[in-house]
């Protein structure tokens, strides 16, 4: 029936809105869960004395005990060990040739990854903003359009 199709359509629209609204929170929870996939990359980073010292300063007790961390903590560690770590500045000044070039590639790759993440967050925000705009438009125009439909229907029946 038409009312059944309308109900299913509204239910699907509602579920889509709820899914879009909850996605950022669910992603944050997932990114905050300790992830064994960070273990090898963390072990490689900790071969540097400056990275190991920074890890000792900022890593969570869980990361220190497990030897791996959440994706969110790892991304923060990777950015911080280069930007907020004065010992890294000394390491960087001592790098030459291939080592310096490899570090440039690593930092560029990290920056690209973070920019992609920002792009995805903006995209998600735009979806949610679009849904909010659609809801506002429905609330604003629904009564007006319904009133005009009634007027038009009455005019056509005369």
C-alpha positions in Angstrom: 0.0 0.0 0.0 1.0 3.6 -0.4 1.0 4.2 3.4 3.2 1.1 3.9 5.7 2.4 1.3 5.7 5.8 2.9 6.3 4.2 6.3 9.3 2.1 5.0 10.7 5.2 3.2 10.5 7.3 6.4 12.0 4.5 8.5 14.9 4.2 6.0 15.4 8.0 6.1 15.3 8.0 9.9 17.8 5.1 10.1 20.2 6.9 7.7 20.1 10.0 9.8 20.8 8.1 13.0 23.6 6.2 11.4 25.2 9.4 10.0 24.8 11.1 13.4 26.4 8.3 15.3 29.3 7.6 12.9 31.7 10.2 14.3 31.3 9.0 17.8 31.7 5.3 16.8 34.8 6.2 14.8 36.2 7.9 17.8 35.6 4.9 20.0 37.2 2.6 17.4 40.2 4.8 17.0 40.6 5.0 20.8 40.7 1.2 21.2 44.2 -0.4 21.6 45.2 -1.8 18.2 47.9 -4.4 17.7 48.5 -3.1 14.2 50.5 -0.3 15.8 53.0 -2.6 17.4 55.5 -2.9 14.6 55.4 0.8 13.6 55.8 1.8 17.3 58.7 -0.6 17.7 60.4 0.9 14.7 59.9 4.4 15.9 61.2 3.5 19.4 64.6 2.6 17.9 65.3 6.3 17.9 66.5 7.5 21.3 64.5 10.8 20.9 61.3 8.9 20.0 61.8 6.5 23.0 62.3 9.5 25.4 59.2 11.2 24.0 57.2 7.9 24.3 58.3 7.6 28.0 56.9 11.2 28.6 53.6 11.0 26.8 52.4 7.4 26.2 49.5 6.0 28.2 50.2 3.4 30.9 48.3 0.9 28.7 50.6 1.6 25.7 53.7 1.3 27.8 52.5 -2.0 29.3 51.3 -3.5 26.0 53.8 -2.2 23.5 51.1 -1.0 21.2 48.4 1.8 21.4 45.2 3.0 19.8 45.3 4.5 16.3 44.4 7.9 17.8 47.3 7.7 20.4 49.7 6.5 17.7 48.9 9.4 15.4 49.3 11.9 18.2 52.6 10.2 19.2 53.9 10.3 15.6 53.1 14.0 15.2 54.2 14.9 18.7 57.5 13.1 18.6 58.5 15.3 15.6 56.9 18.6 16.5 56.8 18.7 20.3 60.0 16.9 21.0 63.2 19.0 21.3 65.4 15.9 21.1 64.0 15.3 17.6 65.2 18.7 16.5 68.7 17.6 17.4 68.2 14.3 15.5 67.0 16.2 12.5 70.0 18.5 12.5 72.3 15.5 12.5 70.6 13.7 9.6 72.2 13.7 6.2 71.7 12.3 2.8 69.4 9.3 2.6 68.3 9.5 6.2 67.2 13.1 5.8 65.4 12.2 2.6 63.6 9.2 4.2 62.5 11.5 7.1 61.1 14.0 4.6 59.1 11.2 2.9 57.8 9.9 6.3 56.7 13.4 7.4 55.1 14.1 4.0 53.2 10.8 4.1 52.0 11.5 7.6 50.8 14.9 6.6 49.0 13.5 3.6 47.3 10.9 5.9 46.2 13.6 8.3 44.9 15.8 5.5 42.9 12.9 4.2 41.4 12.3 7.6 40.5 16.0 7.8 38.8 15.8 4.4 36.8 12.8 5.5 35.7 14.6 8.7 34.6 17.6 6.6 32.7 15.3 4.3 30.9 13.7 7.3 30.1 17.1 8.7 28.7 18.2 5.3 26.4 15.1 5.2 25.1 15.9 8.7 24.7 19.6 7.9 22.8 18.6 4.8 20.5 16.4 6.8 19.9 19.2 9.3 19.1 21.5 6.5 16.6 19.0 5.0 14.9 18.6 8.4 14.7 22.3 8.9 13.3 22.8 5.3 10.7 20.0 6.0 9.6 21.7 9.2 9.4 25.1 7.6 7.6 24.1 4.3 5.5 21.2 5.3 2.5 23.1 6.7 2.7 25.7 3.9 2.8 23.1 1.2 0.1 21.1 2.8 -2.1 24.2 3.0 -1.5 25.0 -0.7 -2.2 21.4 -1.7 -5.6 21.6 0.1 -6.4 24.9 -1.6 -5.4 23.5 -5.0 -7.4 20.3 -4.4 -10.5 22.4 -3.4 -10.1 24.6 -6.5 -9.9 21.6 -8.8 -12.9 19.9 -7.3 -15.1 23.0 -8.1 
